[in-house]
Amino acid sequence: PDNPTYDDGYYIPKRLSRNISACILHRPDEHGRALRARDAVQNRETRFLPAKLDFPCSMYIYGDEVALVWTTDHVVGLAVRGGPLVTLMRAMFELYWKAAAPNKPRSPTRKKRP
């Protein structure tokens, strides 16, 4: 949300042009719900973290690389290529992904019987 021009103007179109799907874990807040609402058109699945499994920064995993980005007074980033830290971060993401609730389709509204 800090830089919508980057995501909407560059990152998402570039990812879509390369046919790369995305899996996002996010807090169940307004921004997370807005992301999930656009999943179908942005080749993505967004899941919400349970309250007890918060993650204080953004993590990007692609191939054998992991990037962590967070904002305090300024933006800080760390990129790691290969090795045990990438393996650990990938495993952590998979655990969080399995713990997060998948997007459930809404059931049709039923009329009450008299």
DSSP file (Angstrom, degrees, kcal/mol; ACC not computed):
  #  RESIDUE AA STRUCTURE BP1 BP2  ACC     N-H-->O    O-->H-N    N-H-->O    O-->H-N    TCO  KAPPA ALPHA  PHI   PSI    X-CA   Y-CA   Z-CA
    1    1 A P              0   0    0      0, 0.0     0, 0.0     0, 0.0     0, 0.0   0.000 360.0 360.0 360.0 -18.2    0.0    0.0    0.0
    2    2 A D        +     0   0    0      1,-0.3     0, 0.0     2,-0.1     0, 0.0   0.774 360.0  21.9 -72.7 -25.4    3.0    2.3    0.4
    3    3 A N    >>  +     0   0    0      1,-0.1     4,-1.4     2,-0.0     3,-0.8  -0.540  64.0 163.8-142.7  72.4    3.8    2.4   -3.3
    4    4 A P  H 3>>S+     0   0    0      0, 0.0     4,-2.6     0, 0.0     5,-0.5   0.778  75.4  65.8 -64.5 -25.3    0.8    1.4   -5.4
    5    5 A T  H 3>5S+     0   0    0      3,-0.2     4,-1.8     1,-0.2     5,-0.4   0.898 102.0  48.3 -62.5 -39.8    2.4    2.8   -8.6
    6    6 A Y  H <>>S+     0   0    0     -3,-0.8     5,-2.7     3,-0.2     4,-1.8   0.959 117.9  38.9 -65.5 -51.2    5.1    0.1   -8.4
    7    7 A D  I  <>S+     0   0    0     -4,-1.4     5,-2.8     3,-0.2    -2,-0.2   0.976 127.0  32.6 -64.0 -56.3    2.7   -2.8   -7.9
    8    8 A D  I  <5S+     0   0    0     -4,-2.6    -3,-0.2     1,-0.2    -1,-0.2   0.817 126.8  40.2 -74.4 -31.2    0.0   -1.7  -10.3
    9    9 A G  I  <<S-     0   0    0     -4,-1.8    -3,-0.2    -5,-0.5    -1,-0.2   0.712 136.1  -1.8 -91.7 -21.9    2.2    0.0  -12.8
   10   10 A Y  I  X5S+     0   0    0     -4,-1.8     4,-2.5    -5,-0.4     5,-0.3   0.627 121.5  50.2-131.9 -62.6    5.1   -2.3  -13.0
   11   11 A Y  I  ><S+     0   0    0     -5,-2.7     4,-2.6     1,-0.2     5,-0.2   0.915 113.6  41.5 -59.4 -52.8    5.3   -5.5  -10.8
   12   12 A I  H  ><S+     0   0    0     -5,-2.8     4,-2.7    -6,-0.2     5,-0.2   0.943 117.0  46.8 -65.6 -48.7    1.8   -7.0  -11.5
   13   13 A P  H  > S+     0   0    0      0, 0.0     4,-2.3     0, 0.0    -1,-0.2   0.899 114.4  49.0 -59.8 -37.7    1.8   -6.3  -15.3
   14   14 A K  H  X S+     0   0    0     -4,-2.5     4,-1.2     2,-0.2    -2,-0.2   0.921 112.3  47.8 -66.1 -43.5    5.4   -7.7  -15.6
   15   15 A R  H  <>S+     0   0    0     -4,-2.6     5,-2.4    -5,-0.3     3,-0.3   0.912 113.3  48.3 -63.3 -42.5    4.5  -10.8  -13.6
   16   16 A L  H ><5S+     0   0    0     -4,-2.7     3,-1.5     1,-0.2    -2,-0.2   0.884 106.8  55.8 -65.6 -38.8    1.3  -11.3  -15.7
   17   17 A S  H 3<5S+     0   0    0     -4,-2.3    -1,-0.2     1,-0.3    -2,-0.2   0.782 110.7  45.7 -65.4 -24.7    3.3  -10.8  -19.0
   18   18 A R  T 3<5S-     0   0    0     -4,-1.2    -1,-0.3    -3,-0.3    -2,-0.2   0.365 113.3-122.2 -95.5   3.4    5.6  -13.7  -17.8
   19   19 A N  T < 5 +     0   0    0     -3,-1.5     2,-0.6     1,-0.2    -3,-0.2   0.881  55.9 157.1  56.5  43.2    2.6  -15.8  -16.8
   20   20 A I      < -     0   0    0     -5,-2.4    -1,-0.2    -6,-0.1     2,-0.2  -0.882  30.9-148.6-100.2 120.1    3.8  -16.1  -13.2
   21   21 A S        -     0   0    0     -2,-0.6     2,-0.4    23,-0.0    23,-0.2  -0.495  12.9-144.8 -83.3 159.7    1.1  -16.8  -10.6
   22   22 A A  E     -a   44   0A   0     21,-1.7    23,-2.2    -2,-0.2     2,-0.5  -0.943  12.0-156.4-129.1 147.7    1.4  -15.5   -7.1
   23   23 A C  E     -a   45   0A   0     -2,-0.4     2,-0.4    21,-0.2    23,-0.2  -0.994  20.6-168.9-119.7 124.0    0.5  -16.8   -3.7
   24   24 A I  E     -a   46   0A   0     21,-2.9    23,-3.1    -2,-0.5     2,-0.5  -0.948  15.2-162.9-120.9 132.9    0.0  -14.0   -1.1
   25   25 A L  E     +a   47   0A   0     -2,-0.4     2,-0.3    21,-0.2    23,-0.2  -0.956  29.1 161.2-106.0 130.0   -0.3  -14.3    2.7
   26   26 A H  E     -a   48   0A   0     21,-2.2    23,-2.5    -2,-0.5    -2,-0.0  -0.958  44.2 -93.4-146.1 159.7   -1.8  -11.1    4.2
   27   27 A R        -     0   0    0     -2,-0.3     2,-2.2    21,-0.2     5,-0.2  -0.450  46.8-108.5 -67.6 149.7   -3.5   -9.8    7.3
   28   28 A P  S    S+     0   0    0      0, 0.0     2,-0.2     0, 0.0    -1,-0.1  -0.348  79.4 121.3 -79.7  61.2   -7.3   -9.9    7.0
   29   29 A D  S  > S-     0   0    0     -2,-2.2     4,-2.5     1,-0.0     5,-0.2  -0.444  82.7 -81.4-112.0-172.9   -7.5   -6.1    6.8
   30   30 A E  H  > S+     0   0    0      1,-0.2     4,-2.0     2,-0.2     5,-0.2   0.907 128.8  47.5 -59.2 -45.2   -8.9   -3.7    4.2
   31   31 A H  H  > S+     0   0    0      1,-0.2     4,-2.2     2,-0.2    -1,-0.2   0.906 111.9  50.5 -64.6 -41.4   -5.8   -3.9    1.9
   32   32 A G  H  > S+     0   0    0     -5,-0.2     4,-2.5     1,-0.2    -2,-0.2   0.900 110.3  49.2 -62.7 -41.5   -5.8   -7.7    2.1
   33   33 A R  H  X S+     0   0    0     -4,-2.5     4,-2.0     2,-0.2    -1,-0.2   0.869 109.5  52.4 -66.6 -35.7   -9.5   -7.9    1.2
   34   34 A A  H  X S+     0   0    0     -4,-2.0     4,-0.8    -5,-0.2    -2,-0.2   0.897 110.0  49.0 -66.1 -39.6   -8.8   -5.5   -1.8
   35   35 A L  H >< S+     0   0    0     -4,-2.2     3,-1.2     1,-0.2     4,-0.3   0.955 110.9  49.5 -61.2 -49.7   -6.0   -7.8   -3.0
   36   36 A R  H >< S+     0   0    0     -4,-2.5     3,-1.5     1,-0.3     4,-0.3   0.858 103.5  60.5 -59.9 -36.3   -8.2  -10.9   -2.7
   37   37 A A  H 3< S+     0   0    0     -4,-2.0    -1,-0.3     1,-0.3     3,-0.2   0.776 109.4  43.2 -63.3 -25.3  -11.0   -9.2   -4.6
   38   38 A R  T <X S+     0   0    0     -3,-1.2     4,-1.1    -4,-0.8     3,-0.4   0.309  81.9 107.7-101.7   7.6   -8.6   -8.9   -7.6
   39   39 A D  T X4>S+     0   0    0     -3,-1.5     5,-1.6    -4,-0.3     3,-0.8   0.899  74.8  53.4 -52.4 -48.4   -7.1  -12.4   -7.4
   40   40 A A  G >45S+     0   0    0     -4,-0.3     3,-0.6     1,-0.3    -1,-0.2   0.869 113.8  40.7 -61.1 -39.3   -8.8  -13.8  -10.5
   41   41 A V  G 345S+     0   0    0     -3,-0.4    -1,-0.3     1,-0.2    -2,-0.2   0.590 117.1  49.6 -86.2  -9.5   -7.7  -11.0  -12.8
   42   42 A Q  G <<5S-     0   0    0     -4,-1.1    -1,-0.2    -3,-0.8    -2,-0.2   0.145 107.8-117.2-115.9  19.6   -4.2  -10.8  -11.4
   43   43 A N  T < 5S+     0   0    0     -3,-0.6   -21,-1.7    -4,-0.3     2,-0.3   0.927  73.7 120.1  48.2  60.3   -3.4  -14.6  -11.5
   44   44 A R  E   < -a   22   0A   0     -5,-1.6     2,-0.4   -23,-0.2   -21,-0.2  -0.976  56.6-144.5-150.1 155.5   -3.0  -14.8   -7.8
   45   45 A E  E     -a   23   0A   0    -23,-2.2   -21,-2.9    -2,-0.3     2,-0.5  -0.993  19.2-163.8-124.6 124.7   -4.4  -16.5   -4.6
   46   46 A T  E     -a   24   0A   0     -2,-0.4     2,-0.3   -23,-0.2   -21,-0.2  -0.920   7.4-176.7-108.6 128.4   -4.5  -14.5   -1.5
   47   47 A R  E     -a   25   0A   0    -23,-3.1   -21,-2.2    -2,-0.5     2,-0.4  -0.917  23.2-122.9-120.5 151.7   -5.0  -16.2    1.9
   48   48 A F  E     -aB  26 101A   0     53,-0.9    53,-1.1    -2,-0.3   -21,-0.2  -0.789  21.1-125.7 -98.7 134.6   -5.3  -14.5    5.2
   49   49 A L        -     0   0    0    -23,-2.5    51,-0.1    -2,-0.4     5,-0.1  -0.502  29.0-112.2 -69.8 138.3   -3.0  -15.2    8.1
   50   50 A P    >   -     0   0    0      0, 0.0     3,-2.2     0, 0.0    -1,-0.1  -0.418  34.5-107.4 -63.7 152.7   -4.6  -16.3   11.4
   51   51 A A  T 3  S+     0   0    0      1,-0.3     3,-0.4     2,-0.1    -2,-0.1   0.830 119.4  55.4 -53.4 -36.2   -4.2  -13.6   14.0
   52   52 A K  T 3  S+     0   0    0      1,-0.2     2,-0.3     2,-0.0    -1,-0.3   0.592 101.3  61.6 -76.5  -8.9   -1.6  -15.7   15.9
   53   53 A L    <   +     0   0    0     -3,-2.2    -1,-0.2     2,-0.0     2,-0.2  -0.502  69.7 160.6-116.3  62.9    0.6  -16.0   12.8
   54   54 A D        -     0   0    0     -3,-0.4    -3,-0.0    -2,-0.3   -28,-0.0  -0.534  24.5-158.4 -81.2 150.0    1.6  -12.5   12.0
   55   55 A F        -     0   0    0     -2,-0.2   -28,-0.1     1,-0.0     4,-0.1  -0.982   8.4-150.0-130.2 119.1    4.6  -11.8    9.8
   56   56 A P  S    S+     0   0    0      0, 0.0     2,-0.3     0, 0.0    -2,-0.0   0.306  71.1  31.2 -81.3  10.4    6.1   -8.3   10.2
   57   57 A C  S    S-     0   0    0     13,-0.1     2,-0.4     2,-0.0    13,-0.2  -0.946  86.1 -90.2-151.9 173.4    7.5   -7.8    6.6
   58   58 A S  E     -C   69   0B   0     11,-3.3    11,-2.6    -2,-0.3     2,-0.4  -0.728  36.6-164.6 -88.9 139.6    6.9   -8.7    3.0
   59   59 A M  E     -C   68   0B   0     -2,-0.4     2,-0.5     9,-0.2     9,-0.2  -0.993   4.0-167.5-128.3 128.3    8.6  -11.8    1.7
   60   60 A Y  E     -C   67   0B   0      7,-2.9     7,-2.6    -2,-0.4     2,-0.5  -0.963   3.8-171.8-116.5 128.1    9.0  -12.6   -2.0
   61   61 A I  E     +C   66   0B   0     -2,-0.5     2,-0.3     5,-0.2     5,-0.2  -0.980  14.3 158.1-121.7 127.3   10.1  -16.1   -3.0
   62   62 A Y  E >   -C   65   0B   0      3,-2.3     3,-1.7    -2,-0.5     2,-0.2  -0.912  64.4 -43.7-149.6 120.2   11.0  -16.9   -6.6
   63   63 A G  T 3  S-     0   0    0     -2,-0.3    -1,-0.0     1,-0.2     0, 0.0  -0.422 124.1 -20.4  61.2-126.8   13.1  -19.8   -7.7
   64   64 A D  T 3  S+     0   0    0     -2,-0.2    18,-3.7    -3,-0.1     2,-0.4  -0.018 120.3  92.7-103.8  29.8   16.1  -20.0   -5.4
   65   65 A E  E <   -CD  62  81B   0     -3,-1.7    -3,-2.3    16,-0.2     2,-0.4  -0.949  49.1-171.3-125.9 144.8   15.8  -16.4   -4.2
   66   66 A V  E     -CD  61  80B   0     14,-2.5    14,-3.1    -2,-0.4     2,-0.4  -0.999   3.8-168.3-131.0 135.2   14.1  -14.8   -1.2
   67   67 A A  E     -CD  60  79B   0     -7,-2.6    -7,-2.9    -2,-0.4     2,-0.4  -0.990   3.4-162.6-123.6 133.9   13.6  -11.0   -0.6
   68   68 A L  E     -CD  59  78B   0     10,-3.1    10,-2.5    -2,-0.4     2,-0.4  -0.956  11.5-179.6-113.0 132.7   12.4   -9.5    2.6
   69   69 A V  E     +CD  58  77B   0    -11,-2.6   -11,-3.3    -2,-0.4     2,-0.3  -0.999   6.5 162.6-135.1 132.1   11.2   -5.9    2.6
   70   70 A W  E     - D   0  76B   0      6,-2.5     6,-3.2    -2,-0.4     2,-0.5  -0.974  26.9-133.7-146.0 160.8    9.9   -3.9    5.5
   71   71 A T  E     + D   0  75B   0     -2,-0.3     4,-0.2     4,-0.2     2,-0.1  -0.966  35.3 144.2-121.5 125.7    9.2   -0.3    6.4
   72   72 A T  S    S-     0   0    0      2,-2.2     3,-0.1    -2,-0.5    -1,-0.1   0.231  91.5 -30.5-115.7-112.7   10.2    1.4    9.6
   73   73 A D  S    S+     0   0    0      1,-0.1     2,-0.3    -2,-0.1    -2,-0.1   0.707 142.2   8.8 -77.1 -20.6   11.3    5.1    9.2
   74   74 A H  S    S-     0   0    0     -4,-0.1    -2,-2.2     0, 0.0     2,-0.3  -0.933  97.9 -80.1-148.7 169.2   12.5    4.0    5.8
   75   75 A V  E     -D   71   0B   0     -2,-0.3     2,-0.4    -4,-0.2    -4,-0.2  -0.586  43.4-170.6 -79.3 133.7   12.3    1.0    3.5
   76   76 A V  E     -D   70   0B   0     -6,-3.2    -6,-2.5    -2,-0.3     2,-0.3  -0.967   4.3-176.8-123.8 139.6   14.7   -1.8    4.3
   77   77 A G  E     -D   69   0B   0     -2,-0.4     2,-0.4    -8,-0.2    -8,-0.2  -0.983  13.6-170.3-139.4 151.6   15.3   -4.9    2.1
   78   78 A L  E     -D   68   0B   0    -10,-2.5   -10,-3.1    -2,-0.3     2,-0.4  -0.984   7.4-167.6-139.5 125.4   17.3   -8.1    2.2
   79   79 A A  E     -D   67   0B   0     -2,-0.4     2,-0.4   -12,-0.2   -12,-0.2  -0.951   3.7-172.4-116.7 136.6   17.8  -10.4   -0.7
   80   80 A V  E     -D   66   0B   0    -14,-3.1   -14,-2.5    -2,-0.4     2,-0.6  -0.990   7.9-157.7-128.9 134.3   19.2  -13.9   -0.4
   81   81 A R  E     -D   65   0B   0     -2,-0.4   -16,-0.2   -16,-0.2     4,-0.1  -0.954  55.1 -33.8-116.4 117.9   20.1  -16.3   -3.2
   82   82 A G  S    S+     0   0    0    -18,-3.7     4,-0.4    -2,-0.6     3,-0.3   0.199  85.8  83.3  68.4 171.6   20.3  -20.0   -2.6
   83   83 A G  S  > S-     0   0    0      1,-0.2     4,-1.7     2,-0.1     3,-0.4  -0.217  93.2 -46.3  91.2-177.7   21.4  -21.9    0.5
   84   84 A P  H  > S+     0   0    0      0, 0.0     4,-2.6     0, 0.0    -1,-0.2   0.782 127.5  60.2 -66.4 -29.3   19.9  -22.9    3.8
   85   85 A L  H  > S+     0   0    0     -3,-0.3     4,-2.6     2,-0.2     5,-0.2   0.910 106.4  47.5 -66.3 -39.8   18.2  -19.6    4.5
   86   86 A V  H  > S+     0   0    0     -4,-0.4     4,-2.5    -3,-0.4     5,-0.2   0.916 112.0  50.5 -64.9 -42.4   16.2  -19.8    1.3
   87   87 A T  H  X S+     0   0    0     -4,-1.7     4,-2.2     1,-0.2    -2,-0.2   0.917 112.3  47.5 -60.2 -44.0   15.2  -23.4    2.1
   88   88 A L  H  X S+     0   0    0     -4,-2.6     4,-2.4     2,-0.2    -2,-0.2   0.916 112.3  48.4 -63.4 -44.9   14.1  -22.3    5.6
   89   89 A M  H  X S+     0   0    0     -4,-2.6     4,-2.4     2,-0.2    -2,-0.2   0.891 111.1  50.4 -65.7 -39.6   12.1  -19.3    4.3
   90   90 A R  H  X S+     0   0    0     -4,-2.5     4,-2.3     2,-0.2    -1,-0.2   0.922 111.7  48.2 -63.2 -44.0   10.4  -21.4    1.7
   91   91 A A  H  X S+     0   0    0     -4,-2.2     4,-2.1     2,-0.2    -2,-0.2   0.896 110.9  51.2 -63.5 -40.5    9.5  -24.0    4.4
   92   92 A M  H  X S+     0   0    0     -4,-2.4     4,-2.4     2,-0.2    -2,-0.2   0.922 109.6  49.8 -63.2 -44.1    8.2  -21.2    6.7
   93   93 A F  H  X S+     0   0    0     -4,-2.4     4,-2.9     1,-0.2    -2,-0.2   0.929 109.4  51.7 -60.5 -44.6    6.0  -19.8    3.9
   94   94 A E  H  X S+     0   0    0     -4,-2.3     4,-2.2     2,-0.2    -1,-0.2   0.885 109.9  49.4 -61.1 -39.6    4.6  -23.3    3.2
   95   95 A L  H  X S+     0   0    0     -4,-2.1     4,-1.6     2,-0.2    -1,-0.2   0.930 113.6  45.4 -64.4 -45.0    3.7  -23.8    6.9
   96   96 A Y  H  X S+     0   0    0     -4,-2.4     4,-1.5     1,-0.2    -2,-0.2   0.897 111.2  54.1 -63.8 -39.9    2.0  -20.4    7.0
   97   97 A W  H  < S+     0   0    0     -4,-2.9     3,-0.2     1,-0.2    -2,-0.2   0.913 109.1  47.3 -61.8 -44.2    0.2  -21.1    3.7
   98   98 A K  H  < S+     0   0    0     -4,-2.2    -1,-0.2     1,-0.2    -2,-0.2   0.827 112.8  49.8 -67.3 -31.2   -1.2  -24.3    5.0
   99   99 A A  H  < S+     0   0    0     -4,-1.6    -1,-0.2    -5,-0.2    -2,-0.2   0.722  95.3  89.2 -79.3 -21.9   -2.4  -22.6    8.3
  100  100 A A  S  < S-     0   0    0     -4,-1.5   -51,-0.2    -3,-0.2   -75,-0.0  -0.496  87.7-108.5 -79.4 145.4   -4.0  -19.8    6.4
  101  101 A A  B     -B   48   0A   0    -53,-1.1   -53,-0.9    -2,-0.2    -1,-0.1  -0.558  31.8-128.9 -74.0 129.1   -7.7  -20.1    5.4
  102  102 A P        -     0   0    0      0, 0.0     2,-0.7     0, 0.0   -55,-0.1  -0.361  36.4 -88.7 -71.1 159.8   -8.2  -20.6    1.7
  103  103 A N        -     0   0    0    -57,-0.1   -56,-0.0    -2,-0.1     0, 0.0  -0.588  47.9-152.1 -70.8 112.3  -10.7  -18.4   -0.1
  104  104 A K        -     0   0    0     -2,-0.7     2,-0.1     1,-0.1     3,-0.1  -0.716  15.6-117.3 -90.3 134.4  -14.0  -20.2    0.2
  105  105 A P        -     0   0    0      0, 0.0     2,-0.2     0, 0.0    -1,-0.1  -0.428  36.7-105.9 -66.5 145.0  -16.6  -19.7   -2.4
  106  106 A R        -     0   0    0     -2,-0.1     3,-0.1     1,-0.1     0, 0.0  -0.500  31.3-126.3 -72.6 137.3  -19.8  -18.1   -1.1
  107  107 A S        -     0   0    0     -2,-0.2     3,-0.1     1,-0.1    -1,-0.1  -0.562  35.2 -94.0 -80.7 149.6  -22.7  -20.5   -0.8
  108  108 A P        -     0   0    0      0, 0.0     2,-0.3     0, 0.0    -1,-0.1  -0.297  44.6-102.8 -62.6 146.5  -25.9  -19.5   -2.4
  109  109 A T        -     0   0    0     -3,-0.1     2,-0.4     1,-0.0    -3,-0.0  -0.539  38.1-148.2 -71.5 130.2  -28.4  -17.7   -0.2
  110  110 A R        -     0   0    0     -2,-0.3     2,-0.3    -3,-0.1    -1,-0.0  -0.804   9.2-125.9-103.2 141.8  -31.2  -19.9    0.9
  111  111 A K        -     0   0    0     -2,-0.4     2,-0.2     1,-0.1    -1,-0.0  -0.628  30.4-112.3 -82.2 142.2  -34.7  -18.8    1.5
  112  112 A K        -     0   0    0     -2,-0.3    -1,-0.1     1,-0.1     0, 0.0  -0.516  28.3-126.7 -73.3 140.0  -36.2  -19.7    4.9
  113  113 A R              0   0    0     -2,-0.2    -1,-0.1     1,-0.1     0, 0.0  -0.622 360.0 360.0 -84.3 146.3  -39.0  -22.3    4.8
  114  114 A P              0   0    0      0, 0.0    -1,-0.1     0, 0.0    -2,-0.0   0.511 360.0 360.0 -68.0 360.0  -42.2  -21.3    6.5
